[in-house]
Amino acid sequence: MTNNSFVDLRKYDQSWFDRGRPSWYILLWWLVQAIAFPLTLHPFNGLRCALLRLFGARIGQGVIIRPTARFTYPWKVEIGDYTWIGDDVVLYSLDAIQIGQHCIISQKSYLCTGSHDIKDPTFGLKTASITIGDGVWVATDCFVAPGVQIGANAVIGARSSVFADIPSGQVCWGSPCRPQYPRVMDKS
């Protein structure tokens, strides 16, 4: 059998990548997250926020985080006041993730700050931050790619894949996600 692969994973090297904390600290975080988070009852948001803060996350007041949410490196995460993080949300925080105030990140959404260079025969790791403005709703089961900025008060429709920046105040959906119409609030 001949090897026609474009990549040679034997040469993969991410030794340059800074996870932000020593290995023992990361292992401790993963144990706390695997044990403490799923065992806390839904209303115990304060405990989950306290654990995240203890491990370096910047969490605002009134934040709700469900027990099944996952944070790779909490010290690279910032969540603004009164934001909700739903069940089974993954914050794959190889790079910074900034979420504004009064945001909703709905269940099963995946915020991904890491990928790989498909042109590199060693499949090199690439990271880029994600920024989500105030008042954004990322609906259920969405994917947000590395380097994306979502403008304030945008809505990302269910099961959308966001690969490029989204302007403020737009209702967007699709794969790839694109603006569909302006978000208008009822003034009654």
Wavefront OBJ file of the C-alpha trace (Angstrom):
o trace
v 0.000 0.000 0.000
v 1.424 3.416 -0.940
v 1.053 6.506 1.183
v -0.589 9.260 -0.849
v -1.413 11.404 2.167
v -0.810 15.162 1.927
v 0.075 15.198 5.631
v 2.606 13.372 7.746
v 1.264 13.397 11.296
v 4.505 11.909 12.597
v 5.916 15.429 12.128
v 3.083 17.203 13.976
v 4.513 19.528 16.628
v 2.701 21.981 18.857
v 5.524 22.394 21.369
v 5.474 26.139 20.624
v 1.844 26.452 21.810
v 1.364 28.184 25.169
v -1.647 26.786 27.019
v -1.268 29.539 29.590
v -0.758 27.359 32.646
v 1.478 24.413 33.649
v 0.360 20.857 32.844
v -0.491 19.986 36.478
v -2.810 23.033 36.675
v -4.565 22.071 33.440
v -5.045 18.518 34.695
v -6.483 19.858 37.960
v -8.924 22.046 36.000
v -10.017 19.116 33.838
v -10.661 17.013 36.943
v -12.670 19.800 38.602
v -14.682 20.321 35.425
v -15.295 16.585 34.934
v -16.409 16.032 38.532
v -17.744 19.269 40.007
v -19.618 20.749 37.042
v -21.864 17.786 36.174
v -22.622 17.102 39.843
v -23.918 20.605 40.558
v -27.653 21.176 40.296
v -28.921 23.533 37.585
v -29.591 26.458 39.975
v -26.008 26.398 41.354
v -24.673 28.894 38.812
v -22.815 30.769 41.533
v -20.716 27.695 42.338
v -19.861 27.065 38.687
v -18.970 30.744 38.170
v -16.824 30.666 41.321
v -14.950 27.594 40.084
v -14.323 29.246 36.727
v -13.101 32.419 38.454
v -10.843 30.333 40.695
v -9.219 29.005 37.518
v -8.776 32.462 35.998
v -11.946 33.108 33.975
v -13.321 36.635 34.080
v -17.033 36.157 34.777
v -19.458 39.049 35.280
v -22.373 39.230 37.692
v -25.642 37.388 37.125
v -24.080 34.904 34.684
v -25.859 31.568 34.218
v -23.768 28.582 33.206
v -25.326 25.145 32.842
v -23.567 22.162 34.454
v -22.820 20.458 31.129
v -20.989 23.474 29.604
v -17.288 22.834 28.873
v -14.334 25.221 29.018
v -10.952 24.039 27.705
v -8.839 26.759 29.357
v -11.018 29.047 31.545
v -8.166 31.555 32.021
v -8.657 32.464 28.342
v -12.403 33.182 28.751
v -14.251 36.406 29.595
v -18.048 36.473 30.011
v -19.967 39.717 30.589
v -22.769 40.416 33.066
v -26.101 38.566 32.794
v -24.983 36.248 30.019
v -26.314 32.707 29.728
v -24.243 29.695 28.664
v -26.502 26.725 27.807
v -26.281 22.977 28.208
v -23.523 21.200 26.272
v -21.946 24.441 25.059
v -18.231 24.017 24.359
v -15.826 26.930 24.678
v -12.743 25.450 22.998
v -10.527 28.213 24.306
v -7.084 27.572 22.870
v -7.146 31.343 22.300
v -9.200 34.108 23.931
v -12.999 33.977 23.920
v -14.744 37.210 24.866
v -18.515 37.170 25.301
v -20.305 40.436 26.030
v -23.116 41.303 28.416
v -26.689 40.020 28.110
v -25.748 37.314 25.585
v -27.255 33.889 25.118
v -25.089 31.028 23.900
v -27.672 28.275 23.441
v -27.299 24.563 24.000
v -24.866 22.475 21.960
v -23.123 25.487 20.414
v -19.375 25.193 19.842
v -17.054 28.203 20.000
v -13.794 26.997 18.468
v -10.566 29.040 18.639
v -8.307 26.369 17.162
v -7.835 24.679 13.818
v -5.070 23.376 11.562
v -3.322 24.612 8.441
v -4.567 22.362 5.612
v -1.679 23.491 3.363
v 0.955 22.481 5.929
v 2.216 18.894 5.520
v 2.747 18.787 9.308
v -0.908 19.859 9.954
v 0.229 22.867 12.020
v -1.988 24.222 14.761
v -3.566 27.655 14.210
v -5.466 29.666 16.826
v -7.428 32.899 16.754
v -9.697 34.604 19.287
v -13.491 34.888 19.164
v -15.318 38.069 20.199
v -19.078 38.208 20.744
v -20.632 41.642 21.301
v -23.273 42.632 23.855
v -26.829 41.365 23.392
v -25.970 38.569 20.942
v -28.012 35.391 20.741
v -26.205 32.360 19.324
v -29.069 29.876 18.933
v -28.847 26.128 19.413
v -26.178 23.917 17.843
v -24.123 26.650 16.146
v -20.443 26.518 15.236
v -18.355 29.698 15.592
v -14.938 29.469 13.912
v -11.560 30.861 15.012
v -11.074 34.588 14.482
v -14.775 35.439 14.214
v -16.271 38.633 15.620
v -20.043 38.794 16.076
v -21.329 42.350 16.378
v -23.587 43.567 19.186
v -27.244 42.519 19.135
v -26.829 40.055 16.264
v -28.802 36.809 16.220
v -27.241 33.635 14.851
v -29.968 31.164 13.803
v -30.031 27.554 14.922
v -27.461 25.183 13.409
v -25.578 27.949 11.640
v -21.848 27.787 10.907
v -20.148 31.150 11.415
v -16.871 31.349 9.477
v -16.686 35.142 8.981
v -17.444 38.285 10.979
v -21.115 39.137 11.514
v -22.247 42.787 11.605
v -24.107 44.279 14.555
v -27.898 44.203 14.744
v -28.473 41.557 12.066
v -30.478 38.323 12.120
v -28.276 35.739 10.431
v -28.368 32.054 9.578
v -27.007 29.391 7.305
v -23.865 27.477 6.580
v -22.027 29.627 5.946
v -23.918 32.059 8.174
v -24.969 35.280 6.456
v -27.064 38.322 7.437
v -30.713 37.959 6.394
v -32.385 41.117 7.784
v -31.934 43.757 10.525
v -32.946 42.880 14.077
v -35.703 45.247 15.146
v -36.956 45.439 18.713
v -40.645 45.801 19.606
v -41.044 49.110 21.448
v -44.294 48.198 23.231
l 1 2 3 4 5 6 7 8 9 10 11 12 13 14 15 16 17 18 19 20 21 22 23 24 25 26 27 28 29 30 31 32 33 34 35 36 37 38 39 40 41 42 43 44 45 46 47 48 49 50 51 52 53 54 55 56 57 58 59 60 61 62 63 64 65 66 67 68 69 70 71 72 73 74 75 76 77 78 79 80 81 82 83 84 85 86 87 88 89 90 91 92 93 94 95 96 97 98 99 100 101 102 103 104 105 106 107 108 109 110 111 112 113 114 115 116 117 118 119 120 121 122 123 124 125 126 127 128 129 130 131 132 133 134 135 136 137 138 139 140 141 142 143 144 145 146 147 148 149 150 151 152 153 154 155 156 157 158 159 160 161 162 163 164 165 166 167 168 169 170 171 172 173 174 175 176 177 178 179 180 181 182 183 184 185 186 187 188
